[in-house]
């Protein structure tokens, strides 16, 4: 079996937002919407610091769909629009999505966006990978782990573009894959482990 | 527009906010909207249309120059990714600025058509005109000015991101090109006489960072200014290198460092001088290096302050400042007990001492340095810089004794205070006394992509016939509002007037007084509103022909190709220059096309440099526009050594005789012009106002990117203490003001700021501010001794005090 996943090195992540915009471009994500965000932990504003001056720290948290092994969104979806595919990715069949947003309520990572209106695009044309299916009003959308690219044997766009090589993509079911090894060697963790969602996106320092 | 929009989530809050406020930034409605038939519409189909790819070299002002692969569908650039053509895979790079071009190229604030002004200058009222009328009007006005006031009355400058590989018109009509730029060479002014004019750039590769035990990031923030170049620093961090960042702000680079020294703005030199003090007092200096590689043993006449030099033997190089030959220096030979030339092979020079020769009291430079350091104390250094004495001593110990060590300086930051030369000179001393230079893992300079990271190509440059050349530039552009000058008409490619000068109210008043001003630009930049004629240029992704710029970057020669047609009515810089040149009947002196220019640049290059063998125009196109130089690759790590400096004696020369009369033969500390603690002006304007790079911009460029605008606009970062004292919270409109002017920005309360210090990303276009813009408050002071320095006086953009209030 193949179970695609990712490990993100937070020591190397400099919060540059390249992955966030790479994702927006690749997937033709609409105005004011991101599938992938780089959050600053603990702060009130982006690029804030934690601690008392001058003893400060700053940690970035790149956050998108965690492609959980036990996805809360999938269980909440009444139509089967959200599904776990054969490569271990959590995907959405937009034709089946009825816009109930139960998935969004269920996802503990706030990984999903919803098209409340007909999506607006800046620039006003279809940008991004031509293979990516476009979404319309009334459907939920989120990171697909770059389904189109990974099906072609390529890395997700965020992995390809990261200027710091902070993201490692691969097959979690292959103990010899780089991602599997890094997860073991660097004692990578998952977000909100107690939720029991068993994310396939790992973080390490 | 504020950072609040891209709001951060704590682990706890991201649990709490599940549900209603999900990830989509657009998800503003309440949960539970009724389902209707409409929302059950099927998803839209995939994009259709023919696709092709194009490659080009991107930005140069982040000092990276990534090669980008663009996917073009229906003649629109739809996708941009790292190049697949780089031989050296570590150079297959991109950052958000490259990706964001998908939005930026098509931004609504692109200039679309030629325009002429109809309102008052500054009002921004324009009507569309034809290219013919626009070109004719520009030529008529430039000719008229030159007829009335002489050739030198026309100012022409190309600034950021104009087609900088050529600049024809200014030479064709002998225009004034504005002299010194005054940008980011403050430390370089102070380093140059010691280590050579280009020593502000490292002579070794930054991929050596991991070989250093200690790295000092001195006012350098590569993690936000040039993300692509931050990999070597993070590689070093993972390899265990100890990284110290000296910066007033808790920058991205500071956050990844082992130690952050929150220096008071404009006082970095006090830390370096404190380190020097500790190094000399504790004997942590490297005598062998000082004797062999520096001027420490050279003799100086104590009474006159003149160096003691040979009248017959000339030193190998002229001076950096003045370009004049000077005599070879003498040292004191302890064997013969007499002065001998510095390069005498059998002499054993004294490092310290004082002797009488022909009635002169001669001392070594090192003796003078020690005497000068006796006049300063660590407690002074600590009080001035705001950094604890022991922290300074520890850093000195680490730097001198835990090498190899690197000082990586930023271009910007600390350069933007009037006393930046003192910092550069102090740093030169620090390097010279410790020998942290010219060996693996040791070095000095900006490790920024320029300099020695990659081999560079040999290319021909299109030269105009001899009679065509720039006119005199008696006054630097930034001084034009203040010094008498003969400029009556101006043409700028890009926004020179608000980017390359402080105190915008002064500069723009002066611009308003010109008889004529035309601008060629891509976007509706701040200066556009002051122009009489506006010409729309196209981006580097667009051209009238298939190819565009030929550039040399990252050890590869890159020919932009696969261009899309210029959008709207825009034109390429080359065609704009040709249209203008035609008004003087001189267009035939210019290349007709970018292809002709590129062919010219490459033809015969291999005869000049065998490394260029096989890199021809046709070969480049056959290779997608990218070919590597032979040495390019993982192993390219040049051995920049501590010898052969571009100084008179080819060693590091620490005593600046040319400044001795002004009391700066050694880097005697002085306060910045405005930014210092005891400035009485602080009573009225108590806050330091600083600016620097943001990942979302390079200078003002990318301001028009609407993707970036989702995250980022003109925002003022301030410490919680300063905000609270003024009743300001994140998102408030605040007025920033001083005696030079004011503007309104959005407040971001950010713990990363040192109390008392404000920070904004460098200027953006005035149209994005509610009122005024950042340059209204910046400083126009000039360092008088700067006029005798290699790069001239620098614009002290950060040497600024302000007050802030809710708008």
Interface residues (C-beta under 8 A of the other chain):
Chain A: X11 X12 X14 X15 X16 X17 X18 X20 X21 X22 X24 X25 X26 X28 X30 X31 X32 X33 X34 X35 X37 X39 X40 X41 X42 X43 X44 X45 X46 X47 X48 X49 X50 X51 X53 X54 X56 X57 X58 X63 X94 X95 X97 X98 X99 X100 X101 X104 X105 X106 X107 X108 X109 X110 X111 X112 X113 X114 X116 X122 X123 X124 X125 X126 X127 X128 X129 X130 X131 X132 X133 X134 X135 X136 X137 X138 X139 X142 X157 X160 X161 X163 X164 X165 X191 X192
Chain B: X2 X3 X4 X6 X7 X8 X9 X10 X11 X14 X15 X17 X18 X19 X20 X21 X22 X23 X24 X25 X26 X27 X28 X29 X31 X33 X35 X38 X39 X40 X41 X42 X43 X44 X45 X46 X47 X48 X49 X51 X71 X73 X74 X76 X78 X79 X80 X81 X82 X93 X94 X95 X96 X99 X100 X102 X103 X105 X106 X107 X223 X224 X227 X228 X230 X231 X234 X237 X238 X250 X252 X255 X256 X260 X262 X695 X706 X707 X710 X711 X719 X730 X748 X749 X750 X751 X752 X754 X755
